[in-house]
Amino acid sequence: MSTSIRRFNGIIQELNIPGAPQGPLAGLVFLAKDMFDIKGEVTGIGNPTYAQTHPPATENAVAVDKLLKAGAKLVGKTCTDEFAFSLDGINIHFGAPDNPQYPGCIPGGSSSGSGSAVAAGLADFALGTDTGGSIRVPASYCGCYGFRPSHGRVSLDGVAPLAPLLDTVGWLARSASILESCGEVLLGEKPCPTFPKKMFVAREIFSEVSDDLRPSLERVVDTVAKKFPAVEEVELERFGWGSLAAIYKFFQARQAWGIYGAWIKQVNPFMCPSIKERFDFTSTVTDSDWQSAKQARDKVASDMAQLLAGDAVLCMPTTFNIPPSVDASDDELLQNRIQNIKHTALAPLSRVPEICVPISVTEKTTTGLSFLASHGHDMMLLRLGRELF
């Protein structure tokens, strides 16, 4: 990527929308990714042509309304990778949001502005979306707490889609307690009384983590393991680990073209070349490709449901390395995405929740550690995050 890419704080529009005077989130300020409808504002999804060809929203997204009614104040909209179709955190129209803990490196995407701004202390928490890692990668790279809920648990009304069978509303926060408080509001549940009974550790996946991060992660995993009644190592190859990225690619692609294909053909918008390449691919996915990917997805989801039954969690690294430089080549960014999607595809294909917590690597830097639970056990994961981290 060119060194001329603009760096900024991730906020593309300042707002001042007060929340209810009282509520569980009173006194907190938040930001919303430019995939969420804000009444009277255009939802641009990171692409100026899209913004120019769509009218302002007539209502707030349901998730935004819930947070406002809970007392939180909305102070801005944050940058997203175009169409939320990247894990990099670079938008050629707006720039690359800063990475406060790794200056000069990508923040991760597509909820790039949300992760950047929360890490910089510009908000207590921020809304984002997560289709294939767009909350979890920025959380890991920027040093935030991040949460992708069970698929279908938080309303997507008023949120621009990418792949509806994978899309979720997610959020990033500066602390595990705020992350949990947001979950109570967005999920409509009280704190969970249950702590996980068993932790599975994907030990072979940790071996793929870069040498500068692995010791810190393994040290924390060994410490955390003492908090669980039972711990067991598990090999994720039983879930077709090596093929997850390909399954995800085809399963997502067919949906993305179904959402945006007609508009792209009609308008021919200017977009980042790598995003255009992805959409070009989505147009080639056949019915046979889709059915094969769907069958494989169903098998992964079934196997994960069996593994995580009985209040179990799966522990694994969120990402595999420190974030690449903003000036990394397109090929370097591509290889980084491919490497990360091997992990981040598991939760969306399984429809399960995942929490990412920051683990200290040096005095100034962290990396993400993830825990996954069975579908619907969102509050149990949020409790785990609050109690252990």
JOCORDA-V278224 format. One record per run of one state. SS is the DSSP state (alpha for helix, beta for strand, coil for the rest). FROM is the first residue (numbers start at 0). LEN is the number of residues. Records with the same first field share a line. If there is no record, write none. Layout:
SS->FROM-LEN ; FROM-LEN
This chain:
coil->0-6 ; 8-2 ; 17-11 ; 33-2 ; 36-2 ; 39-8 ; 52-4 ; 57-4 ; 69-3 ; 78-3 ; 84-6 ; 91-3 ; 97-7 ; 105-6 ; 119-5 ; 130-5 ; 142-2 ; 148-10 ; 159-8 ; 173-2 ; 187-10 ; 201-1 ; 206-4 ; 225-4 ; 233-2 ; 239-1 ; 267-5 ; 282-4 ; 308-3 ; 317-7 ; 325-4 ; 350-3 ; 360-5 ; 373-4 ; 388-1
beta->6-2 ; 10-7 ; 28-5 ; 35-1 ; 38-1 ; 56-1 ; 72-6 ; 90-1 ; 94-3 ; 104-1 ; 124-6 ; 144-4 ; 158-1 ; 167-6 ; 197-4 ; 229-4 ; 311-6 ; 324-1 ; 353-7 ; 365-8
alpha->47-5 ; 61-8 ; 81-3 ; 111-8 ; 135-7 ; 175-12 ; 202-4 ; 210-15 ; 235-4 ; 240-27 ; 272-10 ; 286-22 ; 329-21 ; 377-11
